Amino acid sequence: MLMRYAIVGAGGLVGRELSTLLKDQDPILFGSDSTPSYEGIDVAFFCVSSEVAKEEIPKAVKKNVLCIDASTAFRDDPSVPLIIPEINGHIMEQANGIISSPNCTTTLMLLPLAPIHRAFSIKRIIATTYQAVSGAGYRGMTELQAQIQGQEHSEIFPKPCANNVYLHESPLQSSGYVEEEEKMHIETQKILEDSNIQVSARCVRVPVFRAHCIALNVELEKSFELFEIESLLAEAPGATYQDGASALDATGICDVLCGNLRIDKTQANTLELWVCGDQLLKGAALNMFQIANALCLN
C-alpha cells in the first residue's frame, strides 16, 4: 500500500532534512505558518513548535492521520509513546494517533546506553553535553556563520556563539536545571521504562554547526569489564564504536559514534564514555523517518 506523507514545518532545518529523506515518497510540504490540509494523508510529520503541534495534531488525528511529532508537546503524556526505534520500537503499536520523537540529546545519549542498561542496569547518569547551534534552528546556524564572518549581532542566542562556550539558553526551572537538562532526565526514564534511573545533565552550547557531543559518566548496578561494554557497543543498533570521534566526524553520519571507554576510578561500577551524533539526523529527522519506516513494515 502506497503511503501518503506530509511534513508540517517543512521549511525549517529538521523539515528540510526530512524532505531529503522522504524525497522518493514525494511528501506534501507545509510551512509552519500555513494551514495544512490532512485529507488523503496517512502519516504527518510535525517539525514545529509545541504550541503549533498542540493546535494542529488533534486536527490531524481526527482525520485518522498518524502524527509523528518532534516537539515537546506530547512527550510527557503517558498515553503517547516516546520512541527511538532501535530501543523501544516494540511499543509503537500502542500509539493512538500520535508518536513523539525524543529530544536530540536524549536520543544520541541513549543509543549506546540502552544495551548497557539491559545488561548491567543503569543506576545514574551524569551527562555533560556540547551542543551544536542547529538545535536552535536555521537562524541559529546563520547567526553563528555571521559571527564567524565578523558580524557581532546576537539575536537568537543570549551570548555570541563564535569563539565562545556558554550554558544552554533554555529556560531555568525551579529545580535549578534548565529545560534542556530536565528533558534528558524525564525522557530517559520513559524510553528505558525505568523510573529508578537518575540523570543529572549540564548542557552547554558550543560553536559547532550540527553535531552534538556528550561526555557520560554512568554508574551501573552490576560490575563489568570494559571488553564487555565494548562488545555491547560494537553490536548496538544505530551506534558505531569509534574512539576519538569528533563533531566533524559525526556530521552527516546516520549512526551515533561512541567510544573512549574507561572506568571511573573514584566510583564503584562506573563507566565513562564519549558520544558524538548529528543533531539533525539521528537527533531529529532520521529518528522520525525510521519511526515511519518501522510502522510501514508492521
C-alpha positions as protocol buffer text, in pm:
chain_id: "A"
residue {
  index: 1
  type: MET
  ca { x: 0 y: 0 z: 0 }
}
residue {
  index: 2
  type: LEU
  ca { x: 138 y: 341 z: -103 }
}
residue {
  index: 3
  type: MET
  ca { x: 152 y: 574 z: 197 }
}
residue {
  index: 4
  type: ARG
  ca { x: 96 y: 947 z: 161 }
}
residue {
  index: 5
  type: TYR
  ca { x: 320 y: 1164 z: 377 }
}
residue {
  index: 6
  type: ALA
  ca { x: 306 y: 1528 z: 479 }
}
residue {
  index: 7
  type: ILE
  ca { x: 562 y: 1744 z: 658 }
}
residue {
  index: 8
  type: VAL
  ca { x: 431 y: 2034 z: 866 }
}
residue {
  index: 9
  type: GLY
  ca { x: 714 y: 2279 z: 922 }
}
residue {
  index: 10
  type: ALA
  ca { x: 895 y: 2173 z: 606 }
}
residue {
  index: 11
  type: GLY
  ca { x: 1087 y: 2500 z: 580 }
}
residue {
  index: 12
  type: GLY
  ca { x: 1289 y: 2452 z: 900 }
}
residue {
  index: 13
  type: LEU
  ca { x: 1613 y: 2262 z: 937 }
}
residue {
  index: 14
  type: VAL
  ca { x: 1451 y: 1937 z: 1055 }
}
residue {
  index: 15
  type: GLY
  ca { x: 1177 y: 1966 z: 794 }
}
residue {
  index: 16
  type: ARG
  ca { x: 1435 y: 2008 z: 521 }
}
residue {
  index: 17
  type: GLU
  ca { x: 1627 y: 1702 z: 639 }
}
residue {
  index: 18
  type: LEU
  ca { x: 1303 y: 1503 z: 640 }
}
residue {
  index: 19
  type: SER
  ca { x: 1219 y: 1624 z: 290 }
}
residue {
  index: 20
  type: THR
  ca { x: 1551 y: 1484 z: 170 }
}
residue {
  index: 21
  type: LEU
  ca { x: 1499 y: 1152 z: 347 }
}
residue {
  index: 22
  type: LEU
  ca { x: 1146 y: 1123 z: 205 }
}
residue {
  index: 23
  type: LYS
  ca { x: 1219 y: 1251 z: -145 }
}
residue {
  index: 24
  type: ASP
  ca { x: 1127 y: 918 z: -307 }
}
residue {
  index: 25
  type: GLN
  ca { x: 785 y: 931 z: -134 }
}
residue {
  index: 26
  type: ASP
  ca { x: 713 y: 1282 z: -269 }
}
residue {
  index: 27
  type: PRO
  ca { x: 577 y: 1424 z: 60 }
}
residue {
  index: 28
  type: ILE
  ca { x: 333 y: 1715 z: 73 }
}
residue {
  index: 29
  type: LEU
  ca { x: 506 y: 2013 z: 230 }
}
residue {
  index: 30
  type: PHE
  ca { x: 351 y: 2274 z: 458 }
}
residue {
  index: 31
  type: GLY
  ca { x: 524 y: 2571 z: 617 }
}
residue {
  index: 32
  type: SER
  ca { x: 499 y: 2634 z: 991 }
}
residue {
  index: 33
  type: ASP
  ca { x: 266 y: 2930 z: 936 }
}
residue {
  index: 34
  type: SER
  ca { x: 47 y: 2765 z: 672 }
}
residue {
  index: 35
  type: THR
  ca { x: -291 y: 2597 z: 718 }
}
residue {
  index: 36
  type: PRO
  ca { x: -230 y: 2228 z: 646 }
}
residue {
  index: 37
  type: SER
  ca { x: -485 y: 2002 z: 486 }
}
residue {
  index: 38
  type: TYR
  ca { x: -485 y: 1644 z: 611 }
}
residue {
  index: 39
  type: GLU
  ca { x: -718 y: 1499 z: 351 }
}
residue {
  index: 40
  type: GLY
  ca { x: -567 y: 1188 z: 194 }
}
residue {
  index: 41
  type: ILE
  ca { x: -265 y: 1190 z: 428 }
}
residue {
  index: 42
  type: ASP
  ca { x: -163 y: 871 z: 608 }
}
residue {
  index: 43
  type: VAL
  ca { x: 137 y: 999 z: 809 }
}
residue {
  index: 44
  type: ALA
  ca { x: 219 y: 1358 z: 902 }
}
residue {
  index: 45
  type: PHE
  ca { x: 550 y: 1471 z: 1047 }
}
residue {
  index: 46
  type: PHE
  ca { x: 537 y: 1777 z: 1271 }
}
residue {
  index: 47
  type: CYS
  ca { x: 858 y: 1982 z: 1280 }
}
residue {
  index: 48
  type: VAL
  ca { x: 704 y: 2279 z: 1456 }
}
residue {
  index: 49
  type: SER
  ca { x: 686 y: 2442 z: 1798 }
}
residue {
  index: 50
  type: SER
  ca { x: 497 y: 2269 z: 2076 }
}
residue {
  index: 51
  type: GLU
  ca { x: 230 y: 2540 z: 2054 }
}
residue {
  index: 52
  type: VAL
  ca { x: 164 y: 2470 z: 1687 }
}
residue {
  index: 53
  type: ALA
  ca { x: 181 y: 2092 z: 1745 }
}
residue {
  index: 54
  type: LYS
  ca { x: -82 y: 2112 z: 2020 }
}
residue {
  index: 55
  type: GLU
  ca { x: -310 y: 2304 z: 1787 }
}
residue {
  index: 56
  type: GLU
  ca { x: -259 y: 2104 z: 1466 }
}
residue {
  index: 57
  type: ILE
  ca { x: -205 y: 1744 z: 1576 }
}
residue {
  index: 58
  type: PRO
  ca { x: -557 y: 1694 z: 1722 }
}
residue {
  index: 59
  type: LYS
  ca { x: -698 y: 1814 z: 1388 }
}
residue {
  index: 60
  type: ALA
  ca { x: -488 y: 1558 z: 1202 }
}
residue {
  index: 61
  type: VAL
  ca { x: -577 y: 1276 z: 1441 }
}
residue {
  index: 62
  type: LYS
  ca { x: -947 y: 1347 z: 1377 }
}
residue {
  index: 63
  type: LYS
  ca { x: -872 y: 1279 z: 1009 }
}
residue {
  index: 64
  type: ASN
  ca { x: -716 y: 941 z: 1104 }
}
residue {
  index: 65
  type: VAL
  ca { x: -367 y: 1067 z: 1028 }
}
residue {
  index: 66
  type: LEU
  ca { x: -79 y: 913 z: 1222 }
}
residue {
  index: 67
  type: CYS
  ca { x: 121 y: 1203 z: 1364 }
}
residue {
  index: 68
  type: ILE
  ca { x: 494 y: 1184 z: 1434 }
}
residue {
  index: 69
  type: ASP
  ca { x: 589 y: 1485 z: 1646 }
}
residue {
  index: 70
  type: ALA
  ca { x: 936 y: 1630 z: 1705 }
}
residue {
  index: 71
  type: SER
  ca { x: 821 y: 1888 z: 1961 }
}
residue {
  index: 72
  type: THR
  ca { x: 782 y: 1861 z: 2337 }
}
residue {
  index: 73
  type: ALA
  ca { x: 403 y: 1883 z: 2310 }
}
residue {
  index: 74
  type: PHE
  ca { x: 317 y: 1521 z: 2392 }
}
residue {
  index: 75
  type: ARG
  ca { x: 643 y: 1369 z: 2520 }
}
residue {
  index: 76
  type: ASP
  ca { x: 527 y: 1369 z: 2883 }
}
residue {
  index: 77
  type: ASP
  ca { x: 184 y: 1229 z: 2801 }
}
residue {
  index: 78
  type: PRO
  ca { x: 174 y: 870 z: 2937 }
}
residue {
  index: 79
  type: SER
  ca { x: -65 y: 770 z: 2657 }
}
residue {
  index: 80
  type: VAL
  ca { x: 178 y: 880 z: 2382 }
}
residue {
  index: 81
  type: PRO
  ca { x: 475 y: 654 z: 2300 }
}
residue {
  index: 82
  type: LEU
  ca { x: 814 y: 829 z: 2303 }
}
residue {
  index: 83
  type: ILE
  ca { x: 1013 y: 630 z: 2052 }
}
residue {
  index: 84
  type: ILE
  ca { x: 1368 y: 554 z: 1949 }
}
residue {
  index: 85
  type: PRO
  ca { x: 1302 y: 257 z: 1714 }
}
residue {
  index: 86
  type: GLU
  ca { x: 1626 y: 75 z: 1796 }
}
residue {
  index: 87
  type: ILE
  ca { x: 1542 y: 85 z: 2168 }
}
residue {
  index: 88
  type: ASN
  ca { x: 1166 y: 72 z: 2226 }
}
residue {
  index: 89
  type: GLY
  ca { x: 1013 y: 31 z: 1883 }
}
residue {
  index: 90
  type: HIS
  ca { x: 805 y: -256 z: 2020 }
}
residue {
  index: 91
  type: ILE
  ca { x: 567 y: -11 z: 2189 }
}
residue {
  index: 92
  type: MET
  ca { x: 478 y: 179 z: 1871 }
}
residue {
  index: 93
  type: GLU
  ca { x: 171 y: -39 z: 1835 }
}
residue {
  index: 94
  type: GLN
  ca { x: 35 y: 136 z: 2147 }
}
residue {
  index: 95
  type: ALA
  ca { x: 9 y: 463 z: 1957 }
}
residue {
  index: 96
  type: ASN
  ca { x: -337 y: 614 z: 1940 }
}
residue {
  index: 97
  type: GLY
  ca { x: -267 y: 852 z: 1654 }
}
residue {
  index: 98
  type: ILE
  ca { x: 42 y: 1022 z: 1797 }
}
residue {
  index: 99
  type: ILE
  ca { x: 405 y: 919 z: 1838 }
}
residue {
  index: 100
  type: SER
  ca { x: 662 y: 1154 z: 1991 }
}
residue {
  index: 101
  type: SER
  ca { x: 1025 y: 1168 z: 1888 }
}
residue {
  index: 102
  type: PRO
  ca { x: 1261 y: 1250 z: 2179 }
}
residue {
  index: 103
  type: ASN
  ca { x: 1489 y: 1544 z: 2238 }
}
residue {
  index: 104
  type: CYS
  ca { x: 1806 y: 1520 z: 2030 }
}
residue {
  index: 105
  type: THR
  ca { x: 2045 y: 1488 z: 2325 }
}
residue {
  index: 106
  type: THR
  ca { x: 1835 y: 1213 z: 2480 }
}
residue {
  index: 107
  type: THR
  ca { x: 1830 y: 1016 z: 2155 }
}
residue {
  index: 108
  type: LEU
  ca { x: 2205 y: 1045 z: 2094 }
}
residue {
  index: 109
  type: MET
  ca { x: 2282 y: 951 z: 2455 }
}
residue {
  index: 110
  type: LEU
  ca { x: 2052 y: 650 z: 2480 }
}
residue {
  index: 111
  type: LEU
  ca { x: 2153 y: 464 z: 2164 }
}
residue {
  index: 112
  type: PRO
  ca { x: 2478 y: 344 z: 2324 }
}
residue {
  index: 113
  type: LEU
  ca { x: 2336 y: 331 z: 2678 }
}
residue {
  index: 114
  type: ALA
  ca { x: 2029 y: 116 z: 2611 }
}
residue {
  index: 115
  type: PRO
  ca { x: 2218 y: -213 z: 2559 }
}
residue {
  index: 116
  type: ILE
  ca { x: 2437 y: -133 z: 2860 }
}
residue {
  index: 117
  type: HIS
  ca { x: 2125 y: -80 z: 3070 }
}
residue {
  index: 118
  type: ARG
  ca { x: 1978 y: -413 z: 2958 }
}
residue {
  index: 119
  type: ALA
  ca { x: 2296 y: -597 z: 3053 }
}
residue {
  index: 120
  type: PHE
  ca { x: 2410 y: -414 z: 3369 }
}
residue {
  index: 121
  type: SER
  ca { x: 2121 y: -190 z: 3485 }
}
residue {
  index: 122
  type: ILE
  ca { x: 2199 y: 182 z: 3489 }
}
residue {
  index: 123
  type: LYS
  ca { x: 2167 y: 345 z: 3828 }
}
residue {
  index: 124
  type: ARG
  ca { x: 2276 y: 701 z: 3750 }
}
residue {
  index: 125
  type: ILE
  ca { x: 2391 y: 907 z: 3451 }
}
residue {
  index: 126
  type: ILE
  ca { x: 2594 y: 1225 z: 3469 }
}
residue {
  index: 127
  type: ALA
  ca { x: 2599 y: 1389 z: 3126 }
}
residue {
  index: 128
  type: THR
  ca { x: 2781 y: 1695 z: 3000 }
}
residue {
  index: 129
  type: THR
  ca { x: 2664 y: 1796 z: 2653 }
}
residue {
  index: 130
  type: TYR
  ca { x: 2841 y: 2009 z: 2392 }
}
residue {
  index: 131
  type: GLN
  ca { x: 2556 y: 2117 z: 2169 }
}
residue {
  index: 132
  type: ALA
  ca { x: 2562 y: 2249 z: 1815 }
}
residue {
  index: 133
  type: VAL
  ca { x: 2367 y: 2559 z: 1714 }
}
residue {
  index: 134
  type: SER
  ca { x: 2147 y: 2359 z: 1476 }
}
residue {
  index: 135
  type: GLY
  ca { x: 1940 y: 2272 z: 1781 }
}
residue {
  index: 136
  type: ALA
  ca { x: 1814 y: 2632 z: 1770 }
}
residue {
  index: 137
  type: GLY
  ca { x: 1712 y: 2601 z: 1406 }
}
residue {
  index: 138
  type: TYR
  ca { x: 1813 y: 2765 z: 1082 }
}
residue {
  index: 139
  type: ARG
  ca { x: 1851 y: 3111 z: 1239 }
}
residue {
  index: 140
  type: GLY
  ca { x: 2092 y: 2968 z: 1494 }
}
residue {
  index: 141
  type: MET
  ca { x: 2316 y: 2836 z: 1219 }
}
residue {
  index: 142
  type: THR
  ca { x: 2304 y: 3158 z: 1020 }
}
residue {
  index: 143
  type: GLU
  ca { x: 2384 y: 3358 z: 1334 }
}
residue {
  index: 144
  type: LEU
  ca { x: 2695 y: 3150 z: 1401 }
}
residue {
  index: 145
  type: GLN
  ca { x: 2802 y: 3184 z: 1038 }
}
residue {
  index: 146
  type: ALA
  ca { x: 2756 y: 3561 z: 1052 }
}
residue {
  index: 147
  type: GLN
  ca { x: 2961 y: 3586 z: 1370 }
}
residue {
  index: 148
  type: ILE
  ca { x: 3239 y: 3377 z: 1219 }
}
residue {
  index: 149
  type: GLN
  ca { x: 3246 y: 3628 z: 934 }
}
residue {
  index: 150
  type: GLY
  ca { x: 3290 y: 3913 z: 1180 }
}
residue {
  index: 151
  type: GLN
  ca { x: 2936 y: 4034 z: 1249 }
}
residue {
  index: 152
  type: GLU
  ca { x: 2877 y: 4093 z: 1620 }
}
residue {
  index: 153
  type: HIS
  ca { x: 2497 y: 4079 z: 1647 }
}
residue {
  index: 154
  type: SER
  ca { x: 2326 y: 3812 z: 1863 }
}
residue {
  index: 155
  type: GLU
  ca { x: 1952 y: 3772 z: 1802 }
}
residue {
  index: 156
  type: ILE
  ca { x: 1888 y: 3403 z: 1869 }
}
residue {
  index: 157
  type: PHE
  ca { x: 2137 y: 3332 z: 2144 }
}
residue {
  index: 158
  type: PRO
  ca { x: 2197 y: 3531 z: 2465 }
}
residue {
  index: 159
  type: LYS
  ca { x: 2571 y: 3539 z: 2402 }
}
residue {
  index: 160
  type: PRO
  ca { x: 2791 y: 3529 z: 2092 }
}
residue {
  index: 161
  type: CYS
  ca { x: 2842 y: 3173 z: 1967 }
}
residue {
  index: 162
  type: ALA
  ca { x: 3160 y: 3219 z: 1766 }
}
residue {
  index: 163
  type: ASN
  ca { x: 3475 y: 3167 z: 1972 }
}
residue {
  index: 164
  type: ASN
  ca { x: 3261 y: 3107 z: 2279 }
}
residue {
  index: 165
  type: VAL
  ca { x: 3116 y: 2835 z: 2504 }
}
residue {
  index: 166
  type: TYR
  ca { x: 2826 y: 2902 z: 2740 }
}
residue {
  index: 167
  type: LEU
  ca { x: 2548 y: 2732 z: 2932 }
}
residue {
  index: 168
  type: HIS
  ca { x: 2241 y: 2626 z: 2735 }
}
residue {
  index: 169
  type: GLU
  ca { x: 1994 y: 2908 z: 2686 }
}
residue {
  index: 170
  type: SER
  ca { x: 1672 y: 2714 z: 2756 }
}
residue {
  index: 171
  type: PRO
  ca { x: 1463 y: 2842 z: 3050 }
}
residue {
  index: 172
  type: LEU
  ca { x: 1584 y: 2779 z: 3404 }
}
residue {
  index: 173
  type: GLN
  ca { x: 1348 y: 2556 z: 3601 }
}
residue {
  index: 174
  type: SER
  ca { x: 1271 y: 2560 z: 3974 }
}
residue {
  index: 175
  type: SER
  ca { x: 1493 y: 2252 z: 4012 }
}
residue {
  index: 176
  type: GLY
  ca { x: 1800 y: 2456 z: 3921 }
}
residue {
  index: 177
  type: TYR
  ca { x: 1830 y: 2270 z: 3590 }
}
residue {
  index: 178
  type: VAL
  ca { x: 1742 y: 2429 z: 3257 }
}
residue {
  index: 179
  type: GLU
  ca { x: 1464 y: 2282 z: 3045 }
}
residue {
  index: 180
  type: GLU
  ca { x: 1705 y: 2105 z: 2809 }
}
residue {
  index: 181
  type: GLU
  ca { x: 1865 y: 1925 z: 3104 }
}
residue {
  index: 182
  type: GLU
  ca { x: 1535 y: 1819 z: 3259 }
}
residue {
  index: 183
  type: LYS
  ca { x: 1423 y: 1669 z: 2927 }
}
residue {
  index: 184
  type: MET
  ca { x: 1714 y: 1425 z: 2940 }
}
residue {
  index: 185
  type: HIS
  ca { x: 1610 y: 1302 z: 3284 }
}
residue {
  index: 186
  type: ILE
  ca { x: 1238 y: 1264 z: 3216 }
}
residue {
  index: 187
  type: GLU
  ca { x: 1275 y: 1118 z: 2866 }
}
residue {
  index: 188
  type: THR
  ca { x: 1543 y: 868 z: 2967 }
}
residue {
  index: 189
  type: GLN
  ca { x: 1316 y: 716 z: 3231 }
}
residue {
  index: 190
  type: LYS
  ca { x: 1026 y: 693 z: 2987 }
}
residue {
  index: 191
  type: ILE
  ca { x: 1222 y: 544 z: 2696 }
}
residue {
  index: 192
  type: LEU
  ca { x: 1415 y: 290 z: 2905 }
}
residue {
  index: 193
  type: GLU
  ca { x: 1098 y: 217 z: 3104 }
}
residue {
  index: 194
  type: ASP
  ca { x: 1278 y: 257 z: 3435 }
}
residue {
  index: 195
  type: SER
  ca { x: 1179 y: 534 z: 3676 }
}
residue {
  index: 196
  type: ASN
  ca { x: 1472 y: 450 z: 3904 }
}
residue {
  index: 197
  type: ILE
  ca { x: 1737 y: 580 z: 3663 }
}
residue {
  index: 198
  type: GLN
  ca { x: 1869 y: 919 z: 3777 }
}
residue {
  index: 199
  type: VAL
  ca { x: 2009 y: 1168 z: 3525 }
}
residue {
  index: 200
  type: SER
  ca { x: 2200 y: 1485 z: 3605 }
}
residue {
  index: 201
  type: ALA
  ca { x: 2287 y: 1681 z: 3292 }
}
residue {
  index: 202
  type: ARG
  ca { x: 2481 y: 2000 z: 3226 }
}
residue {
  index: 203
  type: CYS
  ca { x: 2404 y: 2128 z: 2876 }
}
residue {
  index: 204
  type: VAL
  ca { x: 2649 y: 2360 z: 2704 }
}
residue {
  index: 205
  type: ARG
  ca { x: 2629 y: 2546 z: 2373 }
}
residue {
  index: 206
  type: VAL
  ca { x: 2943 y: 2534 z: 2157 }
}
residue {
  index: 207
  type: PRO
  ca { x: 3037 y: 2696 z: 1822 }
}
residue {
  index: 208
  type: VAL
  ca { x: 2962 y: 2388 z: 1611 }
}
residue {
  index: 209
  type: PHE
  ca { x: 2705 y: 2377 z: 1333 }
}
residue {
  index: 210
  type: ARG
  ca { x: 2515 y: 2046 z: 1356 }
}
residue {
  index: 211
  type: ALA
  ca { x: 2669 y: 1766 z: 1565 }
}
residue {
  index: 212
  type: HIS
  ca { x: 2635 y: 1728 z: 1942 }
}
residue {
  index: 213
  type: CYS
  ca { x: 2894 y: 1561 z: 2168 }
}
residue {
  index: 214
  type: ILE
  ca { x: 2826 y: 1417 z: 2514 }
}
residue {
  index: 215
  type: ALA
  ca { x: 3063 y: 1313 z: 2793 }
}
residue {
  index: 216
  type: LEU
  ca { x: 2894 y: 1043 z: 3001 }
}
residue {
  index: 217
  type: ASN
  ca { x: 2965 y: 909 z: 3349 }
}
residue {
  index: 218
  type: VAL
  ca { x: 2738 y: 610 z: 3409 }
}
residue {
  index: 219
  type: GLU
  ca { x: 2701 y: 424 z: 3738 }
}
residue {
  index: 220
  type: LEU
  ca { x: 2581 y: 66 z: 3695 }
}
residue {
  index: 221
  type: GLU
  ca { x: 2412 y: -171 z: 3938 }
}
residue {
  index: 222
  type: LYS
  ca { x: 2639 y: -460 z: 3838 }
}
residue {
  index: 223
  type: SER
  ca { x: 3013 y: -495 z: 3800 }
}
residue {
  index: 224
  type: PHE
  ca { x: 3154 y: -506 z: 3447 }
}
residue {
  index: 225
  type: GLU
  ca { x: 3468 y: -534 z: 3238 }
}
residue {
  index: 226
  type: LEU
  ca { x: 3547 y: -284 z: 2964 }
}
residue {
  index: 227
  type: PHE
  ca { x: 3565 y: -557 z: 2700 }
}
residue {
  index: 228
  type: GLU
  ca { x: 3205 y: -648 z: 2783 }
}
residue {
  index: 229
  type: ILE
  ca { x: 3091 y: -290 z: 2725 }
}
residue {
  index: 230
  type: GLU
  ca { x: 3290 y: -265 z: 2403 }
}
residue {
  index: 231
  type: SER
  ca { x: 3129 y: -585 z: 2276 }
}
residue {
  index: 232
  type: LEU
  ca { x: 2783 y: -447 z: 2351 }
}
residue {
  index: 233
  type: LEU
  ca { x: 2855 y: -119 z: 2174 }
}
residue {
  index: 234
  type: ALA
  ca { x: 3002 y: -296 z: 1872 }
}
residue {
  index: 235
  type: GLU
  ca { x: 2663 y: -465 z: 1821 }
}
residue {
  index: 236
  type: ALA
  ca { x: 2438 y: -176 z: 1928 }
}
residue {
  index: 237
  type: PRO
  ca { x: 2192 y: -81 z: 1651 }
}
residue {
  index: 238
  type: GLY
  ca { x: 2226 y: 280 z: 1549 }
}
residue {
  index: 239
  type: ALA
  ca { x: 2571 y: 316 z: 1705 }
}
residue {
  index: 240
  type: THR
  ca { x: 2924 y: 277 z: 1573 }
}
residue {
  index: 241
  type: TYR
  ca { x: 3215 y: 215 z: 1809 }
}
residue {
  index: 242
  type: GLN
  ca { x: 3486 y: 471 z: 1735 }
}
residue {
  index: 243
  type: ASP
  ca { x: 3748 y: 607 z: 1971 }
}
residue {
  index: 244
  type: GLY
  ca { x: 3841 y: 972 z: 1934 }
}
residue {
  index: 245
  type: ALA
  ca { x: 3528 y: 1074 z: 1743 }
}
residue {
  index: 246
  type: SER
  ca { x: 3461 y: 1445 z: 1695 }
}
residue {
  index: 247
  type: ALA
  ca { x: 3167 y: 1663 z: 1597 }
}
residue {
  index: 248
  type: LEU
  ca { x: 3302 y: 1683 z: 1243 }
}
residue {
  index: 249
  type: ASP
  ca { x: 3333 y: 1303 z: 1227 }
}
residue {
  index: 250
  type: ALA
  ca { x: 2966 y: 1268 z: 1322 }
}
residue {
  index: 251
  type: THR
  ca { x: 2834 y: 1535 z: 1085 }
}
residue {
  index: 252
  type: GLY
  ca { x: 2621 y: 1379 z: 813 }
}
residue {
  index: 253
  type: ILE
  ca { x: 2651 y: 1032 z: 968 }
}
residue {
  index: 254
  type: CYS
  ca { x: 2337 y: 834 z: 1048 }
}
residue {
  index: 255
  type: ASP
  ca { x: 2488 y: 634 z: 1335 }
}
residue {
  index: 256
  type: VAL
  ca { x: 2590 y: 777 z: 1669 }
}
residue {
  index: 257
  type: LEU
  ca { x: 2965 y: 747 z: 1728 }
}
residue {
  index: 258
  type: CYS
  ca { x: 3070 y: 623 z: 2073 }
}
residue {
  index: 259
  type: GLY
  ca { x: 3393 y: 513 z: 2235 }
}
residue {
  index: 260
  type: ASN
  ca { x: 3682 y: 618 z: 2461 }
}
residue {
  index: 261
  type: LEU
  ca { x: 3565 y: 384 z: 2733 }
}
residue {
  index: 262
  type: ARG
  ca { x: 3725 y: 397 z: 3075 }
}
residue {
  index: 263
  type: ILE
  ca { x: 3646 y: 301 z: 3432 }
}
residue {
  index: 264
  type: ASP
  ca { x: 3586 y: 586 z: 3675 }
}
residue {
  index: 265
  type: LYS
  ca { x: 3842 y: 513 z: 3947 }
}
residue {
  index: 266
  type: THR
  ca { x: 3654 y: 725 z: 4203 }
}
residue {
  index: 267
  type: GLN
  ca { x: 3322 y: 538 z: 4197 }
}
residue {
  index: 268
  type: ALA
  ca { x: 3242 y: 167 z: 4200 }
}
residue {
  index: 269
  type: ASN
  ca { x: 3081 y: 11 z: 3891 }
}
residue {
  index: 270
  type: THR
  ca { x: 3105 y: 336 z: 3698 }
}
residue {
  index: 271
  type: LEU
  ca { x: 3176 y: 370 z: 3327 }
}
residue {
  index: 272
  type: GLU
  ca { x: 3280 y: 674 z: 3126 }
}
residue {
  index: 273
  type: LEU
  ca { x: 3233 y: 714 z: 2751 }
}
residue {
  index: 274
  type: TRP
  ca { x: 3222 y: 975 z: 2477 }
}
residue {
  index: 275
  type: VAL
  ca { x: 2936 y: 1011 z: 2227 }
}
residue {
  index: 276
  type: CYS
  ca { x: 2900 y: 1222 z: 1911 }
}
residue {
  index: 277
  type: GLY
  ca { x: 2596 y: 1242 z: 1684 }
}
residue {
  index: 278
  type: ASP
  ca { x: 2438 y: 1451 z: 1411 }
}
residue {
  index: 279
  type: GLN
  ca { x: 2164 y: 1656 z: 1577 }
}
residue {
  index: 280
  type: LEU
  ca { x: 1963 y: 1698 z: 1258 }
}
residue {
  index: 281
  type: LEU
  ca { x: 1982 y: 1333 z: 1151 }
}
residue {
  index: 282
  type: LYS
  ca { x: 1951 y: 1074 z: 1428 }
}
residue {
  index: 283
  type: GLY
  ca { x: 1885 y: 1352 z: 1676 }
}
residue {
  index: 284
  type: ALA
  ca { x: 1574 y: 1459 z: 1486 }
}
residue {
  index: 285
  type: ALA
  ca { x: 1474 y: 1391 z: 1123 }
}
residue {
  index: 286
  type: LEU
  ca { x: 1624 y: 1044 z: 1084 }
}
residue {
  index: 287
  type: ASN
  ca { x: 1461 y: 918 z: 1403 }
}
residue {
  index: 288
  type: MET
  ca { x: 1121 y: 1037 z: 1276 }
}
residue {
  index: 289
  type: PHE
  ca { x: 1185 y: 879 z: 936 }
}
residue {
  index: 290
  type: GLN
  ca { x: 1279 y: 548 z: 1100 }
}
residue {
  index: 291
  type: ILE
  ca { x: 961 y: 555 z: 1309 }
}
residue {
  index: 292
  type: ALA
  ca { x: 755 y: 587 z: 991 }
}
residue {
  index: 293
  type: ASN
  ca { x: 952 y: 309 z: 820 }
}
residue {
  index: 294
  type: ALA
  ca { x: 903 y: 77 z: 1115 }
}
residue {
  index: 295
  type: LEU
  ca { x: 530 y: 143 z: 1115 }
}
residue {
  index: 296
  type: CYS
  ca { x: 502 y: 67 z: 743 }
}
residue {
  index: 297
  type: LEU
  ca { x: 682 y: -266 z: 792 }
}
residue {
  index: 298
  type: ASN
  ca { x: 445 y: -376 z: 1073 }
}
